[in-house]
Amino acid sequence: MSKTKLALDVVNDLRNLAGSIETLVFALESNQTASAVPVEEKQTRENKEPKKPAQPPKAKLPTLEEVRAKLAALSQDGKQVQVKELITGFGAKKLSDIPVEKYPELLEEAGKL
């Protein structure tokens, strides 16, 4: 294998790594606010709150974590450029800027990659 080919392989691996790190940072940012309250306090609050009757959801929208997981898997498969283009195609700089209502459409587009 030529040195040029090896160098190009290293560049490709570094790009994949950068995409994976970016996805990890997005995941950590979204979990940071959710994990700010200790688990014991969350459980205490849940026990004190009265149980509300379950209402059937109109249409279950995917969560940010579900969308992030799908996009992270695509990024790890070497499609981080396409994932970034997909996010910017929805008029956002980062995934969390996309409205929740657009998540089904975003997942549909991601499935086509």
N, C-alpha and C positions, 0 to 999 in steps of 0.2 A: 504494500500500500504506500502511496506517495506521501511525502510530508505535507503537501498541500491538502490532500484528502483528509489526513489526520487533523490538520489545523481546522478545516471546515467542520469536521465532526465535533471538535472541542467547542467551537463557536456555537454550533447547534445545541449541544448539551448545556452550555451556559445560558442560552436563551430559554431552554426548557426549565432550567433551574430558576431563572429570574421570574418566569411566569408562575411557577409553583410557589415561590416565596411571596409574590404579590397576592395570590389567592389565599395563602395562609394568613397574611396580614389582614386581608378583608375579613376573613373568618374570625380572627382574634378581635378585630375592632367591633364586630357585631356581638360577640360573646362578652366583651368587656363590660358593657352596660348591663347585660342580663345577669352577670355573675357578681355585681357589686353588692348585693344583699346576701349575707351568709345563708346557707341552706337551712339552718335551724330557724331563723327568722321567717323564711318563706313558709316552712311547714307550720309554724305557730300561727301565722296569718291565715293560712288555708284552713286550719282547724277552727279558728274563731269565726270565719266568715260563714254565714248561713249558705246552705246548699241551694242553688238556683235550679229550677227545672230545666232540663236540657231542651234547647230549641233546635229544631232541625236546621242546619245551615242551608242557605239559599243555593250557594254554589261554593264548594270548598276551594279556596284559592291556595296555591302553593305558598309555603313560607319562604322567607329569605334564605333560611338554612338549606332548604331543599333545592332552591335554585342555585345557591352558591356551591352545593355539593356537585350538582350536575356540571356546572361550568368548571369547577376544579378538576373533575375527572377529564373533561375535554382538554383542559390546559395541560394536564399531566400526559395526555396522549399526543402532545406536540402541537396542539391547535390554539395556543395562547394568543396568537395574532388574530385568528378568526374570532375568538371569544371577545377580545378587546374591541374588534370592529362591531361585533354584535351589540355590545354594551353602548358604544358610541352611536350606533344606528338607532338606538332608542332615545337619543338626545341626552345621554348621561356621561359623566366622566368616570363614575364608579357604579357598581351594582346597586348600592344602597340608595342612589339617586333616582332609580327607576321606581315608579309608583307600583304598589302591590297589585293593582288591577291589571297591569301589563305582564305580570309573571307568567300566566298561561301562554300568552303569545310568545314571550321570550323563551320559554321551555320548548315550545313547538319549533321555533327557529333553531334553537340549539340542537334539537333532535335531527335536524337536516344536515348538520355539520359532519 
